[in-house]
C-alpha cells in the first residue's frame, strides 16, 4: 500500500517504486522487524574465505527463523545483502545502519543479540 501511495504522490509508475525498494538494502517492500539483521554475502567476502553461511545458519538457529523471515515477537528480521562495506571486519552484520563485526563464534553472536534492547 505504501508503494502505491508514493507512486501516486510522485506521479510515477508503481513498478519504479518497487524497483527502488528492492534495490536498496535499507528499504523494504514489506514490513521489517525492529532489528533487521543484514548479513553480507558478497563475492569479496567469499574470496577472503569468510563463512557467511555459518553466520546465517547460527542466526537461523538462535532466532528460530529462516532468511527473509521475522521472529514471532517482531524483534528480528534476517536478510541477506550483497555488501555492507565491512570486508576487513567480516563476518559482519548490519543492524539499523550499524555494523557489528568479527562475529566468528556463537558466543559473539549471542552477546550481540542480547545487547539489543
N, C-alpha and C positions, 0 to 999 in steps of 0.2 A: 504493500500500500504506500509506503513512503516513497519508493521509486516513482510510482505513478504521480504522486503529489509534486515531487521535484520536477519531473518531466513536464507536467502541466504548467508549473510556475515559470520554468525556463523556456517553455515553448520548444522542447526538444523531444526526440523520439525516446520512448522508454527503454528501448534496447541500448541506446547510448549510455543511459544512466546505469543499467545493469552491467554494461561492459566496464565502466569505471569502478563500480562496486566490487566486481570480481577481480579486476586487475590490481588494485591497490590493497595490500595486505592489512592495512589499518582500517579499511572499510569492509562492510559485510552486507550482503543482501538479506541475511537472516539475523534475528536477534542473537546476541552473544551473551556469555556469562559475565559476571563482574570481573573475572580474571581470564581473559583469553590467552592461553599458553600457545605461543607460536614457536614451533621447533624448526630450526634451519635444516634443510636437506639439500643444500646446493652442491653442485659438482665440485666446487673448490674445496669444500669441507671433506668430501669423499676422497679427493686426491690426497688430502692431508691425513687420511686414514681415521677420520673422526667417525665414530659409530653412532650416527643419529638414530638408527633403527633400535639400538639398545635403549637409548634415552626414551624414544617413543614407547617402546614396549613396557619400560619401567613405569612411565607415567600412566599408560593404559591400565596397568595392574594396580597401581596405587589409587587411581581415581575411579576405577571400575567403569571406564568408558573406552570407546574406540575413537580414532581420528575423526574429526568432524562432529563429534557428539558433545553434549553438555551434561555435567553432573546433575543429579536429581534436585540438588539444592540451589542450582543456578550459580554456583561459585566459579566453576571452571569449564572452559571450552578448550578442546585440544585441536590444534590446527597445524598443518604442515605448510611452510612457506619456502620460497626459493632462496632468499638471502636476508640475513639481519645485520650483515656487516660486522660480524664478530668472528671471522675465521681464525684469528690468532688466539681466541679465547674459547674455542669450541671444546666439547659440546656445550652449546648455549641455547637459551630460550629467550624470547622477548615477551614480556607481560606488561600490557598497558604502556608500551613505549620504553620500558626499562629492560636492559639486557642483564640477564643473570648467567654467569659463565662458569666454566670448568666443572660442569655437572657430570662428573665421571664415575660417581658412586651413588648407590641407592640412598645412602645416608645423607649426602648433599642434597639430593632431590627431595627427600622427606623434610629436611630442615627448611628448604625453600618453601615448600607447600605450607608448613606450619607457621612460617614467618608472615604469611599474608593474612591480614585481619579478616 
